[in-house]
Amino acid sequence: MKTKSFARELFSLLLWVFLVVFILMNFVGSFSYISSSSMEGEVEPGDLIWVNKLAYGPRLIQTLFSLPFANNRLPFFKDKPSYSTWVELPYFRFPGYSHIKRNDVVVFNYPMEQDLPVDKRDSYMKRCVGLPGDTLQIFDRDIFIGKKLLDVHNNYKYSYLIKSTTDTLQPYANKYLHIAETEVGTDSKDYIFMMTKAQADSLRKLPCVTSVTPNIASYSSNMLFPKDPDFPWTEDNYGPIVVPKKGLTIHLNVDSITIYERIIRDYEHHKLNIKNDSIYIDGTLATHYTFKMNYYFMMGDNRNNSIDSRYWGFVPEDHIVGKGSMVVFSASPGQRGESLWKRINLHRWFNWIH
């Protein structure tokens, strides 16, 4: 009897612990591991981030039948999803204590994974630079909202072209200036470094450095959103582009539809057809469209090494997970077999994200 009673109490305790953790992770906050360098400067590869879901309001669970804490695949079954789409609840967000502001670091589901439910898409972390209704333009790397220059963070990284009199500048920059991302240019004494303004100023002071200039992209790779030759933008000179806002009505034509067709078709779930110079939405000729959701324009702090809204467009409000708030743990990615203790970055633990 005592054994049965103990087993019952243990099961009850574990069930309560599971429920509490489940509620906290889904409605209060969760953790996100950073594996890329797109936010380097503020957030580093190897950081474990606390994502505050209360800030913007937690989302109601959309994929109802899902194995908790599983990464979209059943353990030991690579091809078996850990969820079922039999029942998908409509998007709903509880009120938060704040709203997304420009320069907030935001965690969201990657919009381009159209074959997955919204809440099962990969988590991305970027900085919000464009709010709903903004007219955004990037001119020689500077971001303008309307005619106002957006504030620049000290940790933003950009691509610079360095000309020097030595072919050993790269290891020096790595070791003493902590410039991690470097490459040799067309000449062995020319370099392209991803670095902050402060790091660029430090390089200029070296006797072996003859010039440090911004490496501005001068051509369109046709990889940028909306991937249309009528919009020959570059990552350093982009727009102007209007960020959609709930209730905002725009005029539709065959020139502008490439910017907003994914929103109409994939995010707001209408049937869209273009015949000759006419646009049809749900079978009806349309000359205007009113957005049903708010959207955001996101960019990485490592500005010339980030695949962000310049490449895949806007982030819908129903994809927002929460606010990147704190680095709770950090260990630099290392080689196989390298001790974790040697890679731990204690100085980054419990740092607030700005």
RAKA-V433162 format. One record per pair of residues at least 4 apart in sequence whose C-alpha atoms are under 6 Angstrom apart, sorted by sequence separation. I is the first residue (numbers start at 1). GAP is how many residues later the second one is. D is the distance in Angstrom with one decimal. If there is no record, write none. Layout:
BEGIN
I/GAP/D, I/GAP/D
END
This chain:
BEGIN
18/4/5.9, 21/4/6.0, 23/4/5.7, 24/4/4.8, 25/4/5.1, 39/4/5.4, 40/4/4.9, 53/4/5.9, 54/4/5.7, 138/4/5.4, 144/4/5.3, 172/4/5.8, 173/4/5.0, 174/4/4.9, 195/4/6.0, 223/4/5.7, 233/4/6.0, 234/4/5.6, 253/4/5.9, 257/4/5.4, 261/4/6.0, 262/4/5.3, 263/4/4.8, 264/4/5.2, 265/4/4.9, 274/4/5.8, 280/4/5.1, 309/4/4.3, 25/5/4.9, 53/5/5.1, 73/5/6.0, 116/5/6.0, 138/5/4.5, 144/5/4.5, 174/5/4.8, 185/5/4.9, 222/5/5.4, 233/5/4.9, 263/5/6.0, 265/5/4.9, 274/5/4.6, 280/5/4.4, 309/5/5.8, 74/6/5.7, 137/6/5.8, 143/6/5.9, 144/6/5.6, 173/6/5.5, 174/6/5.6, 185/6/4.7, 264/6/5.7, 265/6/5.9, 273/6/6.0, 279/6/5.9, 280/6/5.4, 300/6/5.4, 73/7/5.6, 74/7/5.8, 137/7/5.2, 143/7/5.5, 184/7/4.4, 185/7/6.0, 273/7/5.1, 279/7/5.6, 37/8/5.8, 73/8/4.4, 74/8/4.8, 136/8/5.8, 183/8/5.8, 272/8/5.8, 36/9/5.5, 72/9/5.5, 73/9/4.7, 136/9/4.8, 183/9/5.3, 272/9/4.7, 299/9/5.3, 35/10/4.8, 72/10/5.0, 135/10/5.7, 182/10/5.8, 271/10/5.6, 34/11/5.1, 35/11/6.0, 110/11/5.8, 135/11/5.4, 182/11/4.5, 271/11/4.7, 298/11/5.3, 332/11/5.1, 34/12/5.6, 109/12/5.3, 110/12/5.5, 220/12/5.5, 297/12/5.7, 331/12/5.0, 34/13/5.4, 109/13/5.4, 181/13/5.5, 220/13/5.6, 331/13/4.0, 109/14/4.6, 220/14/5.0, 331/14/5.3, 33/15/4.6, 67/15/5.4, 108/15/5.5, 330/15/5.3, 32/16/5.7, 66/16/5.9, 108/16/5.4, 32/17/5.1, 66/17/4.0, 107/17/5.6, 297/17/5.3, 31/18/5.4, 65/18/5.7, 107/18/4.4, 296/18/5.5, 31/19/4.8, 65/19/5.4, 106/19/5.6, 217/19/5.9, 295/19/5.9, 296/19/5.1, 30/20/5.9, 31/20/5.8, 106/20/5.6, 295/20/5.4, 329/20/5.0, 30/21/5.2, 105/21/5.7, 106/21/5.9, 167/21/5.7, 295/21/4.5, 328/21/5.1, 29/22/5.3, 105/22/4.3, 167/22/4.7, 295/22/5.7, 327/22/5.7, 328/22/4.7, 29/23/4.7, 64/23/6.0, 104/23/5.6, 166/23/5.5, 294/23/5.5, 327/23/5.2, 29/24/4.9, 103/24/5.6, 104/24/5.5, 327/24/5.3, 28/25/5.2, 63/25/4.9, 103/25/5.2, 164/25/5.5, 326/25/5.6, 28/26/5.5, 62/26/5.3, 102/26/5.4, 103/26/5.6, 326/26/4.4, 62/27/4.6, 102/27/5.1, 163/27/4.6, 325/27/6.0, 326/27/5.3, 162/28/5.6, 325/28/5.2, 162/29/5.0, 161/30/5.9, 27/31/5.1, 161/31/4.8, 60/32/5.5, 160/32/5.6, 59/33/5.9, 60/33/6.0, 160/33/5.4, 226/33/5.5, 59/34/4.3, 159/34/5.7, 58/35/5.8, 159/35/4.5, 252/35/5.1, 57/36/6.0, 58/36/5.6, 158/36/5.3, 251/36/6.0, 252/36/5.1, 57/37/5.0, 157/37/5.9, 158/37/5.6, 251/37/4.5, 57/38/4.8, 157/38/4.7, 250/38/5.5, 57/39/3.6, 157/39/4.5, 250/39/5.5, 56/40/4.4, 156/40/5.7, 249/40/5.4, 55/41/5.1, 155/41/5.9, 249/41/4.1, 54/42/5.4, 55/42/5.4, 56/42/5.5, 248/42/5.4, 55/43/5.3, 56/43/5.5, 165/43/5.2, 247/43/5.7, 248/43/5.8, 164/44/5.4, 247/44/5.4, 164/45/4.2, 246/45/5.0, 164/46/5.2, 246/46/5.1, 163/47/5.6, 246/47/4.5, 163/48/5.3, 246/48/4.8, 162/49/5.8, 245/49/4.5, 162/50/4.6, 161/51/5.8, 244/51/5.5, 161/52/5.3, 160/53/5.6, 160/54/4.5, 161/54/5.3, 160/55/4.6, 159/56/5.3, 225/85/5.7, 224/86/5.7, 225/86/4.8, 224/87/4.3, 225/87/5.4, 225/88/5.7, 141/95/4.6, 140/96/5.3, 140/97/5.5, 139/98/4.7, 138/99/5.0, 138/100/4.8, 137/101/5.7, 137/102/4.6, 137/103/4.4, 136/104/5.4, 136/105/5.4, 135/106/5.6, 135/107/4.4, 134/108/5.8, 134/109/5.4, 133/110/5.2, 132/111/5.2, 133/111/5.6, 132/112/5.4, 133/112/5.0, 132/113/4.4, 41/114/4.8, 156/145/4.9, 157/145/4.6, 158/145/5.5, 159/145/5.9, 156/146/6.0, 157/146/5.9, 158/146/5.6, 132/162/5.6, 132/163/5.5, 132/164/6.0, 131/165/5.2, 130/166/5.6, 130/167/4.6, 129/168/5.8, 128/169/5.9, 129/169/5.7, 128/170/4.5, 127/171/5.4, 126/172/5.7, 127/172/5.3, 126/173/5.4, 127/173/5.9, 126/174/4.9, 109/210/5.0, 108/211/5.4, 108/212/4.3, 108/213/4.8, 107/214/5.5, 107/215/5.3, 107/216/5.8, 106/217/4.7, 106/218/5.5, 105/219/5.4, 39/261/5.0, 38/262/5.3, 39/262/4.6, 40/262/5.6, 39/263/5.3, 38/264/5.0, 38/267/5.8, 38/268/4.6, 53/269/4.4, 52/270/5.3, 51/271/5.7, 52/271/5.1, 51/272/5.4, 51/273/4.7, 51/274/5.8, 50/275/5.8, 50/276/5.2, 49/277/5.6, 49/278/4.7, 48/279/5.8, 49/279/5.9, 48/280/5.8, 48/281/5.1, 47/282/5.9, 47/283/4.3, 46/284/5.5, 46/285/5.1, 46/286/5.0, 46/287/5.7
END
